Amino acid sequence: MATASDQQLKLYSYYRSSCSYRVRIALNLKGLKYEYKAVNLLKGEQYSPAFRKLNPIGYVPVLVDGDLAVSDSFAILLYLEEKYPQHPLLHKDHQRRAINFQAANIVCSSIQPRQNLAVLNYIEERVSPDAKIEWAKVHIEKGFAALEDLLRNYAGRYATGDEVSFADLFLAPQIHAAFTRFNLDMTRFPLLSRLHEAYNEIPAFVDARPDKQPDAPS
């Protein structure tokens, strides 16, 4: 079984980035030590020549493992799952594995891109500060409604059963942001609210939260 003991992993991350948050959870669950490399998105550090060498599109997270730099949280999580199989996150059952990928893609394709910093800044500049929050809420609520329907017949203690799996890594940061950043009325989403409570009981999830990161405001 591979470990990260020989050469420490490096994670380029921003404390509030939900994409980075997903990867932090996975690293914690798998017991992998890593060096946290803060990238201040508000200061535009993601566009520096040094960072663009790691990820040409200029997004966090980036995971460096030896000579390899992997960007995009979905790609990083699949890489970690294959190289570091301890605490597996993908079901062997093909149907539940497919549901995990569907749930993850609702978050990373239909919700998160519409609330990322660049999009919200654009809306604030072109329309108004209030408009950007309403924009985010509309897309979060649409995605959450779909997730409630998708997971209703699969959820156990966690998203697709009684063990933490791939989908949970995507859901936890998005639900956390809905509560803490966007003040969403979560009474409409009882399943996701219950999952949020379950995640808050797992140290690997709690330690990955934005407020626990070294670059979080004091």
N, C-alpha and C positions, 0 to 999 in steps of 0.2 A: 504494500500500500504506500503510495507516494505521500511524502510530507514536505512541508516548506522549511524544514530545519536547516538544510544545507545552504540555501541562499534565501534570505527573507524576501517575501513578496512585498511589493510596493503598490499601494492603492492611491491614485490621484483622485481626490474627492472634494466635494463642497458639502458642508454640514447639512444644508437644507435640500440638497438635491435628492429627490426620491429615487432616481436611478442609482446613485451612489449608495443610498440607504439599502436598496435590495442586495447589493453586493456585500455590504458590511454584514448583513444578517447571515448570508451564506458562509462567509469566512468565519464568523463566530460559531455557527452551527457545526462546521467541519473542523473546528479547533485549529484553524490556521493562523499563525502569527503573521502580522504584516506591518509595514511601516506606513503610517498615514502621511500622505503628501497633500497638504491643503492647496486648493486652487480657488482663489477668490473671484467668483464670477462677477461680483459687483464692480470690481476693479478691472475687469477684462483680462485677467491673467490667462484665461483659456485661449486667448488669441495671440499669445506670445509665440515667437518663432520656436522656442524650446518646447512648448507644449504641443504646438502644431506638428512637430516631428513625431510625437507620440500618437496624436490623433488629428489628422488633417482637417476634420470638420470642426474641431475645437469644442468638443463636448466632454464633460465628465460623465461617468468614471472611465479611468484607464487603469488596467491591472498590468503591472510589469512582473514577469516571472522569468528571472534570468535574462536571456537575450530577447525574450518575446514580450511585446506590448500588445495587449488585447483591449480594444475599446468596444463600447456598446454593452449595456448591462446584460442583455439577452445572450450575447455571444460570450461574455465573461462567465455567466452562470453555467452555460453548457460546457465551457472549457473546464471550469472547476469541477463540475460533476464527473467529467471523464477522467481528468488527471488525478483528482483527489476524491475517490469514491466513498470515503468514510461519511457516515450520516447521509445516505442517498436521499435525494430530493425528488426523484422521478419514479412514479409507480411502474411496476413491472406489468400491471394490467394495462393493456393498450387503450381501453376505453377511458379509464381514469387519467392516463397519461395525456390523451387527446383533450380531455376537459381541462386539465392543468394548462396546456398550451393555449386553449381558447380563452380561459380566464386571464392568463398573463397578457395575451395580445389585446384584450379589451382595454386593459390598463395602459400598456405601453404604446398602443396604436391609436386608440379612440379617446383616451382621457388625458394622459400625461403630456403629449405633445401640444395640446391646446391650452395648457396652463403653465408651460415652461416660461422661463424668465424673458427670453427674447420676444415671444408672442405677446405676453402681458405688457411688456414695455412698449411694444409697437401700438397696441390698442390704447394704452394710456396717452401716448403722444398724439395719436391720430384722432382719438375720441375723447375719453376722459378717464380719470382714475376710478370712478365708480363703475364705468362700463367694463373695465377689465375684470373686476370681481364678478359681476353678473355673467360675463362671458364664461369665466371658469366654472361657475356654479352650474350653468346650464349643461355643460359638457360632462361635468362630474356626475350630476344627477342622472343624465341619460345613461352613462356607463354603469353607474351603480344599480339602476333599475334592471339593466341587462344582466348584471352579475347576480343579482338576487334570483332572477328567473333561471339562469344557467346552473347555479349551484344548489338550488333548493332540494334536488333529489340526490345530491352527492355529498353534501356537507355532513361532517360528524362534529367532532370537537373543533376541527379545522376545516379548511375550504373543501377538501375532497375526501375526507375521512378522519380518522382519529390520530393520524400522524401528520406532522408538518411536511408539506410538499412544495413543489415548485411554485404553484399559484400563490401560496401564502406569502412568499417573498415579494411578490408584486402588490398583493392586496394590502399588506400591513402599512407600507409607507403612504399609499394613496388614501387609506382610511384615516391614518394619523393626520395627514394634511387637511382632510375634510373637517376634522374636529378642531385642529389647532390653528390652521392658517386661513381657511375659508369659512369657518363658522357655519357649516352646512347643518341643516335640520336633519339629523340622522334618525329621527323617529320613523321616517318612511322606509328605512332600510334595517329592519331588525336582525336579519342574518349577519350582515356586515358589522353591525354594532356588537353583536355577540362575539364575532371573530376578533374584533378589536380588543375586547376584554380578555379573551384567551391569549392573544399575543402579548398583552401587558403582563402576563404571568411567566413569560419565558425570558430568562436572562439574556440569551443571545439576541432577542428582539429588542429588549429594553436597552442594552448596551450599544445597539446600533442607531438609536434614536438621534435626531439632530442635536438636541440639547446636551448629549453626552460626548459630542465630538470636540477635539482640541481647538477647532477654528470657530466653534459656536460663541456668540457674544456672551460675555460674563454677566 
